[in-house]
Amino acid sequence: MKVPDTKDNLMRCICMNCPTHNDCMKERKQGLFCARTKSDCEFEKQGCICGECPVAADYRLSRMYYCEIGGE
């Protein structure tokens, strides 16, 4: 199911707490990758918390690292 890119979903998004979310992503105010596109920042995978995200749960998302793959 496609995740709507809404203010409510952005407020519940936990991308900014992810160990993979780096300074480049913070500077570019990137997040809500499951509703948007993948990050254009270079990064190393440091762990993924997509499975803990309330947005992912609401929309029954099953993938990880949306920052790498973009929205479903």
PDB file with one MODEL, atoms N, CA, C and O in Angstrom:
MODEL        1
ATOM      1  N   MET A   1       0.841  -1.174   0.000  1.00  0.00           N
ATOM      2  CA  MET A   1       0.000   0.000   0.000  1.00  0.00           C
ATOM      3  C   MET A   1       0.890   1.243   0.000  1.00  0.00           C
ATOM      4  O   MET A   1       1.838   1.328   0.781  1.00  0.00           O
ATOM      5  N   LYS A   2       0.590   2.196  -0.864  1.00  0.00           N
ATOM      6  CA  LYS A   2       1.375   3.423  -0.947  1.00  0.00           C
ATOM      7  C   LYS A   2       1.125   4.288   0.283  1.00  0.00           C
ATOM      8  O   LYS A   2      -0.014   4.484   0.706  1.00  0.00           O
ATOM      9  N   VAL A   3       2.208   4.797   0.840  1.00  0.00           N
ATOM     10  CA  VAL A   3       2.130   5.658   2.013  1.00  0.00           C
ATOM     11  C   VAL A   3       1.938   7.103   1.553  1.00  0.00           C
ATOM     12  O   VAL A   3       2.750   7.606   0.776  1.00  0.00           O
ATOM     13  N   PRO A   4       0.891   7.775   2.010  1.00  0.00           N
ATOM     14  CA  PRO A   4       0.694   9.173   1.645  1.00  0.00           C
ATOM     15  C   PRO A   4       1.768  10.069   2.285  1.00  0.00           C
ATOM     16  O   PRO A   4       2.134   9.888   3.446  1.00  0.00           O
ATOM     17  N   ASP A   5       2.247  11.009   1.525  1.00  0.00           N
ATOM     18  CA  ASP A   5       3.229  11.972   2.006  1.00  0.00           C
ATOM     19  C   ASP A   5       2.474  13.123   2.664  1.00  0.00           C
ATOM     20  O   ASP A   5       2.246  14.167   2.054  1.00  0.00           O
ATOM     21  N   THR A   6       2.094  12.908   3.921  1.00  0.00           N
ATOM     22  CA  THR A   6       1.298  13.892   4.647  1.00  0.00           C
ATOM     23  C   THR A   6       2.057  14.408   5.863  1.00  0.00           C
ATOM     24  O   THR A   6       3.023  13.793   6.315  1.00  0.00           O
ATOM     25  N   LYS A   7       1.610  15.540   6.383  1.00  0.00           N
ATOM     26  CA  LYS A   7       2.215  16.114   7.588  1.00  0.00           C
ATOM     27  C   LYS A   7       2.059  15.156   8.772  1.00  0.00           C
ATOM     28  O   LYS A   7       2.979  15.003   9.576  1.00  0.00           O
ATOM     29  N   ASP A   8       0.891  14.512   8.876  1.00  0.00           N
ATOM     30  CA  ASP A   8       0.655  13.563   9.965  1.00  0.00           C
ATOM     31  C   ASP A   8       1.659  12.411   9.907  1.00  0.00           C
ATOM     32  O   ASP A   8       2.246  12.050  10.927  1.00  0.00           O
ATOM     33  N   ASN A   9       1.858  11.836   8.730  1.00  0.00           N
ATOM     34  CA  ASN A   9       2.829  10.742   8.602  1.00  0.00           C
ATOM     35  C   ASN A   9       4.242  11.227   8.893  1.00  0.00           C
ATOM     36  O   ASN A   9       5.027  10.511   9.514  1.00  0.00           O
ATOM     37  N   LEU A  10       4.570  12.425   8.454  1.00  0.00           N
ATOM     38  CA  LEU A  10       5.897  12.977   8.733  1.00  0.00           C
ATOM     39  C   LEU A  10       6.104  13.159  10.235  1.00  0.00           C
ATOM     40  O   LEU A  10       7.196  12.903  10.742  1.00  0.00           O
ATOM     41  N   MET A  11       5.080  13.593  10.943  1.00  0.00           N
ATOM     42  CA  MET A  11       5.188  13.796  12.398  1.00  0.00           C
ATOM     43  C   MET A  11       5.381  12.473  13.144  1.00  0.00           C
ATOM     44  O   MET A  11       5.996  12.452  14.210  1.00  0.00           O
ATOM     45  N   ARG A  12       4.867  11.379  12.601  1.00  0.00           N
ATOM     46  CA  ARG A  12       5.002  10.068  13.243  1.00  0.00           C
ATOM     47  C   ARG A  12       6.224   9.299  12.749  1.00  0.00           C
ATOM     48  O   ARG A  12       6.569   8.253  13.298  1.00  0.00           O
ATOM     49  N   CYS A  13       6.869   9.815  11.725  1.00  0.00           N
ATOM     50  CA  CYS A  13       8.036   9.176  11.117  1.00  0.00           C
ATOM     51  C   CYS A  13       9.195   9.109  12.122  1.00  0.00           C
ATOM     52  O   CYS A  13       9.434  10.058  12.868  1.00  0.00           O
ATOM     53  N   ILE A  14       9.907   7.979  12.131  1.00  0.00           N
ATOM     54  CA  ILE A  14      11.042   7.824  13.040  1.00  0.00           C
ATOM     55  C   ILE A  14      12.377   7.737  12.298  1.00  0.00           C
ATOM     56  O   ILE A  14      13.386   7.353  12.890  1.00  0.00           O
ATOM     57  N   CYS A  15      12.395   8.086  11.024  1.00  0.00           N
ATOM     58  CA  CYS A  15      13.639   8.031  10.244  1.00  0.00           C
ATOM     59  C   CYS A  15      14.778   8.789  10.923  1.00  0.00           C
ATOM     60  O   CYS A  15      15.923   8.336  10.909  1.00  0.00           O
ATOM     61  N   MET A  16      14.467   9.932  11.513  1.00  0.00           N
ATOM     62  CA  MET A  16      15.507  10.760  12.110  1.00  0.00           C
ATOM     63  C   MET A  16      16.172  10.101  13.311  1.00  0.00           C
ATOM     64  O   MET A  16      17.253  10.521  13.725  1.00  0.00           O
ATOM     65  N   ASN A  17      15.546   9.083  13.871  1.00  0.00           N
ATOM     66  CA  ASN A  17      16.120   8.349  15.009  1.00  0.00           C
ATOM     67  C   ASN A  17      16.897   7.111  14.576  1.00  0.00           C
ATOM     68  O   ASN A  17      17.482   6.420  15.411  1.00  0.00           O
ATOM     69  N   CYS A  18      16.906   6.836  13.303  1.00  0.00           N
ATOM     70  CA  CYS A  18      17.550   5.629  12.777  1.00  0.00           C
ATOM     71  C   CYS A  18      19.069   5.769  12.838  1.00  0.00           C
ATOM     72  O   CYS A  18      19.599   6.848  12.571  1.00  0.00           O
ATOM     73  N   PRO A  19      19.776   4.695  13.188  1.00  0.00           N
ATOM     74  CA  PRO A  19      21.232   4.762  13.215  1.00  0.00           C
ATOM     75  C   PRO A  19      21.859   5.012  11.839  1.00  0.00           C
ATOM     76  O   PRO A  19      23.002   5.463  11.762  1.00  0.00           O
ATOM     77  N   THR A  20      21.142   4.732  10.768  1.00  0.00           N
ATOM     78  CA  THR A  20      21.653   4.967   9.419  1.00  0.00           C
ATOM     79  C   THR A  20      21.443   6.411   8.977  1.00  0.00           C
ATOM     80  O   THR A  20      22.149   6.891   8.090  1.00  0.00           O
ATOM     81  N   HIS A  21      20.490   7.105   9.576  1.00  0.00           N
ATOM     82  CA  HIS A  21      20.187   8.509   9.223  1.00  0.00           C
ATOM     83  C   HIS A  21      21.391   9.363   9.610  1.00  0.00           C
ATOM     84  O   HIS A  21      21.697   9.517  10.792  1.00  0.00           O
ATOM     85  N   ASN A  22      22.072   9.916   8.607  1.00  0.00           N
ATOM     86  CA  ASN A  22      23.338  10.602   8.865  1.00  0.00           C
ATOM     87  C   ASN A  22      23.213  12.126   8.754  1.00  0.00           C
ATOM     88  O   ASN A  22      22.129  12.663   8.526  1.00  0.00           O
ATOM     89  N   ASP A  23      24.350  12.802   8.920  1.00  0.00           N
ATOM     90  CA  ASP A  23      24.362  14.269   8.891  1.00  0.00           C
ATOM     91  C   ASP A  23      23.870  14.826   7.557  1.00  0.00           C
ATOM     92  O   ASP A  23      23.162  15.833   7.529  1.00  0.00           O
ATOM     93  N   CYS A  24      24.239  14.180   6.459  1.00  0.00           N
ATOM     94  CA  CYS A  24      23.786  14.631   5.147  1.00  0.00           C
ATOM     95  C   CYS A  24      22.263  14.610   5.072  1.00  0.00           C
ATOM     96  O   CYS A  24      21.650  15.568   4.600  1.00  0.00           O
ATOM     97  N   MET A  25      21.661  13.538   5.529  1.00  0.00           N
ATOM     98  CA  MET A  25      20.202  13.427   5.512  1.00  0.00           C
ATOM     99  C   MET A  25      19.573  14.474   6.420  1.00  0.00           C
ATOM    100  O   MET A  25      18.538  15.055   6.091  1.00  0.00           O
ATOM    101  N   LYS A  26      20.208  14.710   7.567  1.00  0.00           N
ATOM    102  CA  LYS A  26      19.689  15.725   8.495  1.00  0.00           C
ATOM    103  C   LYS A  26      19.768  17.104   7.864  1.00  0.00           C
ATOM    104  O   LYS A  26      18.802  17.865   7.927  1.00  0.00           O
ATOM    105  N   GLU A  27      20.910  17.442   7.253  1.00  0.00           N
ATOM    106  CA  GLU A  27      21.090  18.749   6.627  1.00  0.00           C
ATOM    107  C   GLU A  27      20.071  18.985   5.512  1.00  0.00           C
ATOM    108  O   GLU A  27      19.610  20.109   5.312  1.00  0.00           O
ATOM    109  N   ARG A  28      19.729  17.931   4.797  1.00  0.00           N
ATOM    110  CA  ARG A  28      18.779  18.042   3.686  1.00  0.00           C
ATOM    111  C   ARG A  28      17.334  17.804   4.129  1.00  0.00           C
ATOM    112  O   ARG A  28      16.413  17.784   3.312  1.00  0.00           O
ATOM    113  N   LYS A  29      17.158  17.626   5.437  1.00  0.00           N
ATOM    114  CA  LYS A  29      15.830  17.407   6.034  1.00  0.00           C
ATOM    115  C   LYS A  29      15.090  16.254   5.353  1.00  0.00           C
ATOM    116  O   LYS A  29      13.913  16.354   5.007  1.00  0.00           O
ATOM    117  N   GLN A  30      15.831  15.158   5.174  1.00  0.00           N
ATOM    118  CA  GLN A  30      15.249  13.981   4.532  1.00  0.00           C
ATOM    119  C   GLN A  30      14.660  13.042   5.574  1.00  0.00           C
ATOM    120  O   GLN A  30      15.198  12.887   6.670  1.00  0.00           O
ATOM    121  N   GLY A  31      13.567  12.433   5.218  1.00  0.00           N
ATOM    122  CA  GLY A  31      12.879  11.474   6.069  1.00  0.00           C
ATOM    123  C   GLY A  31      11.632  10.993   5.349  1.00  0.00           C
ATOM    124  O   GLY A  31      11.405  11.325   4.186  1.00  0.00           O
ATOM    125  N   LEU A  32      10.838  10.216   6.042  1.00  0.00           N
ATOM    126  CA  LEU A  32       9.616   9.632   5.489  1.00  0.00           C
ATOM    127  C   LEU A  32       9.904   8.972   4.130  1.00  0.00           C
ATOM    128  O   LEU A  32       9.152   9.124   3.168  1.00  0.00           O
ATOM    129  N   PHE A  33      11.007   8.247   4.095  1.00  0.00           N
ATOM    130  CA  PHE A  33      11.457   7.618   2.856  1.00  0.00           C
ATOM    131  C   PHE A  33      10.443   6.613   2.315  1.00  0.00           C
ATOM    132  O   PHE A  33      10.404   6.381   1.106  1.00  0.00           O
ATOM    133  N   CYS A  34       9.627   6.013   3.173  1.00  0.00           N
ATOM    134  CA  CYS A  34       8.635   5.040   2.707  1.00  0.00           C
ATOM    135  C   CYS A  34       7.539   5.696   1.875  1.00  0.00           C
ATOM    136  O   CYS A  34       6.858   5.016   1.107  1.00  0.00           O
ATOM    137  N   ALA A  35       7.359   7.019   2.020  1.00  0.00           N
ATOM    138  CA  ALA A  35       6.364   7.744   1.233  1.00  0.00           C
ATOM    139  C   ALA A  35       7.014   8.560   0.121  1.00  0.00           C
ATOM    140  O   ALA A  35       6.365   8.949  -0.850  1.00  0.00           O
ATOM    141  N   ARG A  36       8.284   8.804   0.284  1.00  0.00           N
ATOM    142  CA  ARG A  36       9.010   9.648  -0.664  1.00  0.00           C
ATOM    143  C   ARG A  36       9.986   8.792  -1.447  1.00  0.00           C
ATOM    144  O   ARG A  36       9.778   7.592  -1.628  1.00  0.00           O
ATOM    145  N   THR A  37      11.026   9.409  -1.897  1.00  0.00           N
ATOM    146  CA  THR A  37      12.039   8.697  -2.658  1.00  0.00           C
ATOM    147  C   THR A  37      13.217   8.345  -1.761  1.00  0.00           C
ATOM    148  O   THR A  37      13.295   8.800  -0.619  1.00  0.00           O
ATOM    149  N   LYS A  38      14.109   7.554  -2.269  1.00  0.00           N
ATOM    150  CA  LYS A  38      15.293   7.190  -1.498  1.00  0.00           C
ATOM    151  C   LYS A  38      16.184   8.408  -1.298  1.00  0.00           C
ATOM    152  O   LYS A  38      16.026   9.423  -1.975  1.00  0.00           O
ATOM    153  N   SER A  39      17.109   8.297  -0.374  1.00  0.00           N
ATOM    154  CA  SER A  39      18.025   9.386  -0.095  1.00  0.00           C
ATOM    155  C   SER A  39      19.048   9.524  -1.218  1.00  0.00           C
ATOM    156  O   SER A  39      19.474   8.536  -1.816  1.00  0.00           O
ATOM    157  N   ASP A  40      19.431  10.767  -1.489  1.00  0.00           N
ATOM    158  CA  ASP A  40      20.501  11.003  -2.451  1.00  0.00           C
ATOM    159  C   ASP A  40      21.845  11.188  -1.737  1.00  0.00           C
ATOM    160  O   ASP A  40      22.847  11.522  -2.369  1.00  0.00           O
ATOM    161  N   CYS A  41      21.861  10.972  -0.434  1.00  0.00           N
ATOM    162  CA  CYS A  41      23.094  11.046   0.356  1.00  0.00           C
ATOM    163  C   CYS A  41      23.820   9.706   0.315  1.00  0.00           C
ATOM    164  O   CYS A  41      23.195   8.652   0.194  1.00  0.00           O
ATOM    165  N   GLU A  42      25.125   9.759   0.414  1.00  0.00           N
ATOM    166  CA  GLU A  42      25.884   8.526   0.591  1.00  0.00           C
ATOM    167  C   GLU A  42      25.796   8.145   2.060  1.00  0.00           C
ATOM    168  O   GLU A  42      25.847   9.010   2.935  1.00  0.00           O
ATOM    169  N   PHE A  43      25.662   6.855   2.329  1.00  0.00           N
ATOM    170  CA  PHE A  43      25.567   6.407   3.718  1.00  0.00           C
ATOM    171  C   PHE A  43      25.987   4.951   3.833  1.00  0.00           C
ATOM    172  O   PHE A  43      25.976   4.194   2.862  1.00  0.00           O
ATOM    173  N   GLU A  44      26.355   4.589   5.052  1.00  0.00           N
ATOM    174  CA  GLU A  44      26.627   3.198   5.387  1.00  0.00           C
ATOM    175  C   GLU A  44      25.456   2.693   6.212  1.00  0.00           C
ATOM    176  O   GLU A  44      24.936   3.404   7.071  1.00  0.00           O
ATOM    177  N   LYS A  45      25.050   1.475   5.948  1.00  0.00           N
ATOM    178  CA  LYS A  45      23.986   0.877   6.744  1.00  0.00           C
ATOM    179  C   LYS A  45      24.507   0.641   8.157  1.00  0.00           C
ATOM    180  O   LYS A  45      25.486  -0.075   8.366  1.00  0.00           O
ATOM    181  N   GLN A  46      23.830   1.258   9.118  1.00  0.00           N
ATOM    182  CA  GLN A  46      24.210   1.162  10.523  1.00  0.00           C
ATOM    183  C   GLN A  46      23.117   0.500  11.365  1.00  0.00           C
ATOM    184  O   GLN A  46      23.175   0.510  12.595  1.00  0.00           O
ATOM    185  N   GLY A  47      22.141  -0.064  10.698  1.00  0.00           N
ATOM    186  CA  GLY A  47      20.980  -0.627  11.372  1.00  0.00           C
ATOM    187  C   GLY A  47      19.737   0.060  10.849  1.00  0.00           C
ATOM    188  O   GLY A  47      19.804   1.179  10.340  1.00  0.00           O
ATOM    189  N   CYS A  48      18.607  -0.606  10.973  1.00  0.00           N
ATOM    190  CA  CYS A  48      17.354  -0.096  10.423  1.00  0.00           C
ATOM    191  C   CYS A  48      16.251  -0.266  11.455  1.00  0.00           C
ATOM    192  O   CYS A  48      16.134  -1.311  12.096  1.00  0.00           O
ATOM    193  N   ILE A  49      15.439   0.784  11.608  1.00  0.00           N
ATOM    194  CA  ILE A  49      14.326   0.736  12.561  1.00  0.00           C
ATOM    195  C   ILE A  49      12.973   0.848  11.867  1.00  0.00           C
ATOM    196  O   ILE A  49      11.963   1.126  12.513  1.00  0.00           O
ATOM    197  N   CYS A  50      12.950   0.632  10.545  1.00  0.00           N
ATOM    198  CA  CYS A  50      11.677   0.714   9.818  1.00  0.00           C
ATOM    199  C   CYS A  50      10.622  -0.210  10.432  1.00  0.00           C
ATOM    200  O   CYS A  50       9.441   0.135  10.457  1.00  0.00           O
ATOM    201  N   GLY A  51      11.025  -1.345  10.911  1.00  0.00           N
ATOM    202  CA  GLY A  51      10.090  -2.298  11.502  1.00  0.00           C
ATOM    203  C   GLY A  51       9.430  -1.806  12.776  1.00  0.00           C
ATOM    204  O   GLY A  51       8.417  -2.363  13.200  1.00  0.00           O
ATOM    205  N   GLU A  52       9.983  -0.777  13.392  1.00  0.00           N
ATOM    206  CA  GLU A  52       9.431  -0.202  14.620  1.00  0.00           C
ATOM    207  C   GLU A  52       8.573   1.031  14.361  1.00  0.00           C
ATOM    208  O   GLU A  52       7.981   1.581  15.289  1.00  0.00           O
ATOM    209  N   CYS A  53       8.502   1.464  13.113  1.00  0.00           N
ATOM    210  CA  CYS A  53       7.853   2.725  12.778  1.00  0.00           C
ATOM    211  C   CYS A  53       6.327   2.594  12.761  1.00  0.00           C
ATOM    212  O   CYS A  53       5.795   1.661  12.159  1.00  0.00           O
ATOM    213  N   PRO A  54       5.619   3.519  13.417  1.00  0.00           N
ATOM    214  CA  PRO A  54       4.160   3.465  13.391  1.00  0.00           C
ATOM    215  C   PRO A  54       3.584   3.680  11.991  1.00  0.00           C
ATOM    216  O   PRO A  54       2.521   3.146  11.674  1.00  0.00           O
ATOM    217  N   VAL A  55       4.267   4.447  11.158  1.00  0.00           N
ATOM    218  CA  VAL A  55       3.797   4.648   9.778  1.00  0.00           C
ATOM    219  C   VAL A  55       3.886   3.326   9.020  1.00  0.00           C
ATOM    220  O   VAL A  55       2.947   2.941   8.323  1.00  0.00           O
ATOM    221  N   ALA A  56       5.006   2.640   9.157  1.00  0.00           N
ATOM    222  CA  ALA A  56       5.185   1.343   8.499  1.00  0.00           C
ATOM    223  C   ALA A  56       4.139   0.337   8.989  1.00  0.00           C
ATOM    224  O   ALA A  56       3.615  -0.449   8.200  1.00  0.00           O
ATOM    225  N   ALA A  57       3.842   0.364  10.268  1.00  0.00           N
ATOM    226  CA  ALA A  57       2.833  -0.547  10.822  1.00  0.00           C
ATOM    227  C   ALA A  57       1.448  -0.234  10.267  1.00  0.00           C
ATOM    228  O   ALA A  57       0.715  -1.145   9.881  1.00  0.00           O
ATOM    229  N   ASP A  58       1.084   1.045  10.224  1.00  0.00           N
ATOM    230  CA  ASP A  58      -0.235   1.447   9.716  1.00  0.00           C
ATOM    231  C   ASP A  58      -0.466   1.003   8.280  1.00  0.00           C
ATOM    232  O   ASP A  58      -1.580   0.638   7.904  1.00  0.00           O
ATOM    233  N   TYR A  59       0.600   1.036   7.477  1.00  0.00           N
ATOM    234  CA  TYR A  59       0.466   0.718   6.055  1.00  0.00           C
ATOM    235  C   TYR A  59       0.990  -0.678   5.719  1.00  0.00           C
ATOM    236  O   TYR A  59       1.155  -1.035   4.553  1.00  0.00           O
ATOM    237  N   ARG A  60       1.244  -1.449   6.761  1.00  0.00           N
ATOM    238  CA  ARG A  60       1.671  -2.851   6.631  1.00  0.00           C
ATOM    239  C   ARG A  60       2.870  -3.007   5.692  1.00  0.00           C
ATOM    240  O   ARG A  60       2.886  -3.863   4.807  1.00  0.00           O
ATOM    241  N   LEU A  61       3.868  -2.157   5.914  1.00  0.00           N
ATOM    242  CA  LEU A  61       5.081  -2.233   5.115  1.00  0.00           C
ATOM    243  C   LEU A  61       5.966  -3.351   5.639  1.00  0.00           C
ATOM    244  O   LEU A  61       6.030  -3.588   6.845  1.00  0.00           O
ATOM    245  N   SER A  62       6.634  -4.023   4.747  1.00  0.00           N
ATOM    246  CA  SER A  62       7.426  -5.175   5.161  1.00  0.00           C
ATOM    247  C   SER A  62       8.907  -5.073   4.805  1.00  0.00           C
ATOM    248  O   SER A  62       9.696  -5.947   5.166  1.00  0.00           O
ATOM    249  N   ARG A  63       9.276  -4.034   4.116  1.00  0.00           N
ATOM    250  CA  ARG A  63      10.676  -3.883   3.722  1.00  0.00           C
ATOM    251  C   ARG A  63      11.438  -3.098   4.774  1.00  0.00           C
ATOM    252  O   ARG A  63      10.870  -2.591   5.742  1.00  0.00           O
ATOM    253  N   MET A  64      12.737  -3.015   4.555  1.00  0.00           N
ATOM    254  CA  MET A  64      13.616  -2.244   5.430  1.00  0.00           C
ATOM    255  C   MET A  64      14.450  -1.319   4.549  1.00  0.00           C
ATOM    256  O   MET A  64      14.465  -1.468   3.327  1.00  0.00           O
ATOM    257  N   TYR A  65      15.127  -0.388   5.155  1.00  0.00           N
ATOM    258  CA  TYR A  65      16.027   0.552   4.465  1.00  0.00           C
ATOM    259  C   TYR A  65      15.324   1.293   3.325  1.00  0.00           C
ATOM    260  O   TYR A  65      15.782   1.269   2.182  1.00  0.00           O
ATOM    261  N   TYR A  66      14.211   1.947   3.648  1.00  0.00           N
ATOM    262  CA  TYR A  66      13.523   2.769   2.641  1.00  0.00           C
ATOM    263  C   TYR A  66      14.403   3.929   2.199  1.00  0.00           C
ATOM    264  O   TYR A  66      14.218   4.464   1.106  1.00  0.00           O
ATOM    265  N   CYS A  67      15.353   4.320   3.031  1.00  0.00           N
ATOM    266  CA  CYS A  67      16.293   5.376   2.629  1.00  0.00           C
ATOM    267  C   CYS A  67      17.135   4.930   1.433  1.00  0.00           C
ATOM    268  O   CYS A  67      17.658   5.761   0.690  1.00  0.00           O
ATOM    269  N   GLU A  68      17.260   3.630   1.254  1.00  0.00           N
ATOM    270  CA  GLU A  68      18.032   3.075   0.140  1.00  0.00           C
ATOM    271  C   GLU A  68      17.148   2.733  -1.063  1.00  0.00           C
ATOM    272  O   GLU A  68      17.584   2.856  -2.207  1.00  0.00           O
ATOM    273  N   ILE A  69      15.913   2.305  -0.807  1.00  0.00           N
ATOM    274  CA  ILE A  69      15.071   1.805  -1.900  1.00  0.00           C
ATOM    275  C   ILE A  69      13.931   2.740  -2.277  1.00  0.00           C
ATOM    276  O   ILE A  69      13.347   2.588  -3.350  1.00  0.00           O
ATOM    277  N   GLY A  70      13.601   3.700  -1.423  1.00  0.00           N
ATOM    278  CA  GLY A  70      12.481   4.595  -1.683  1.00  0.00           C
ATOM    279  C   GLY A  70      11.152   3.961  -1.277  1.00  0.00           C
ATOM    280  O   GLY A  70      11.124   2.878  -0.694  1.00  0.00           O
ATOM    281  N   GLY A  71      10.071   4.635  -1.586  1.00  0.00           N
ATOM    282  CA  GLY A  71       8.735   4.198  -1.192  1.00  0.00           C
ATOM    283  C   GLY A  71       8.285   2.935  -1.886  1.00  0.00           C
ATOM    284  O   GLY A  71       8.798   2.567  -2.943  1.00  0.00           O
ATOM    285  N   GLU A  72       7.314   2.276  -1.275  1.00  0.00           N
ATOM    286  CA  GLU A  72       6.780   1.027  -1.838  1.00  0.00           C
ATOM    287  C   GLU A  72       5.794   1.337  -2.941  1.00  0.00           C
ATOM    288  O   GLU A  72       5.232   0.422  -3.543  1.00  0.00           O
TER     289      GLU A  72
ENDMDL
END
